[in-house]
């Protein structure tokens, strides 16, 4: 354990700094006297000041900048405030505000955070990783910034994404912030404005592609395994083709997953399982129609089919439960334009021209939108769906809100209040026939933080589909009957820490049962998971020895 810094160095260490909350005794013992205003505040009082300042900012980008500077100054206070106001602050530290922050990254840049590995680091990636200051690493979140949210190629500006994701790991699941490394793999950008921007912080060059790109990725992944042994790699916001290729290449070799594909899939699977608790249908009774056949939609279908196989269906039978419509129409055999991740879902039948025709012909029980085509779930489409089924499932997942395939109010109104609804973007409650229906949000933050904590708890050597099923089942099981009654398919965000702990415990237990854990099994897995969870209370630096004290202090 390194010695505790003193004086101004202590105030400048965000992980240790307590600001005005240093006690009189600490100020004397640690050379702080005179470096702080005289009055000592509690963390709760400091938090009150932060929340007041946060709310007084003119817009969300200013709120983002304010929270980022707090994180750089006093990490525990940052997490105290974010955890206590998650519903209000999650949209600022993550989507949608983080998208705007990424667009403006070079212009709002204050202080570096995370690691930059670039196309120029070929042959020396290990050395770069060795510059990371923390002794132990549990999670590496890496992006190459090519498909940032719905904003496309943002090059090195994409660094805001792994930073935001890691903040959510801590805020939602209590992963110790010291264990996470945000990585920007800067291979260039094709975005003309960035290349022309004199303040752009990344490599001002076109993207590395093909064999050179693959070689850099390979060197990076191998270096992570050497320098941060056992660390989980989360791939984030890569372009669809690379996202699938990287997942395919690494998932069976090391602990790795892709949140855009698998995290989305698990949260949607949880929504389907919760829906099943209301409709009485088993997963194998569902017929799923996906509108859109990109990374999100096929990722969901891959996890749903693997859950169906787990229930005893063959791979072929499971795939036949899923239908897809994309810009070119229904995915059917004989279409020459299908990508590898789409082929197994091609059905042996003639095509259909549009969504309404597909609903009328296929009579799906589940309609999932991941098309980015706002308003595509029209009144005739939803009315047709609701005519065939008492409790149709309608999940318009496209973001942002303007891209949502329908609103919550439309889904409820056109299905006469019978839709089981969850969306990608948040919608407020809807009054229907004297009932108040509260739409769920299929937020990936319900899954990935708990998954990461579980992998760390067991030091799991792989992240398997079975772990994502378990995460989905665990999440769905936590929705109370009263919440289901109101239309909710996920637990409230205020309960996300408990949900993450339950997911982490299930994932870690599974890792031990399946021989995937690389640390001895504790007698009580849940207590072990709980003991790993970061809490933002300040430690006391005097009395019990002046070390880097943790939770117990
Ligand atoms: P993508 O670009 O890989 O796929 C989009 C798909 O929609 C393509 O197959 C395209 O052919 C199809 N499409 C576009 N316009 C269409 C039209 N008019 N008719 C039929 N098909 C059409 O995008 P990706 O990554 O799959 O994301 C899709 C949407 O899902 C985005 O808005 C994204 O924000 C959202 N999403 C939501 C998540 C969540 O709620 N948890 C997680 C991940 C993605």
Boltz pocket constraint, residues with backbone or C-beta under 6 A from the ligand:
constraints:
  - pocket:
      binder: B
      contacts: [[A, 149], [A, 150], [A, 240], [A, 260], [A, 264], [A, 267], [A, 291], [A, 292], [A, 293], [A, 294], [A, 295], [A, 296], [A, 297], [A, 325], [A, 326], [A, 327], [A, 328], [A, 369], [A, 370], [A, 371], [A, 372], [A, 373], [A, 397], [A, 398], [A, 399], [A, 400], [A, 403], [A, 423], [A, 424], [A, 425], [A, 442], [A, 443], [A, 444]]
      max_distance: 6.0
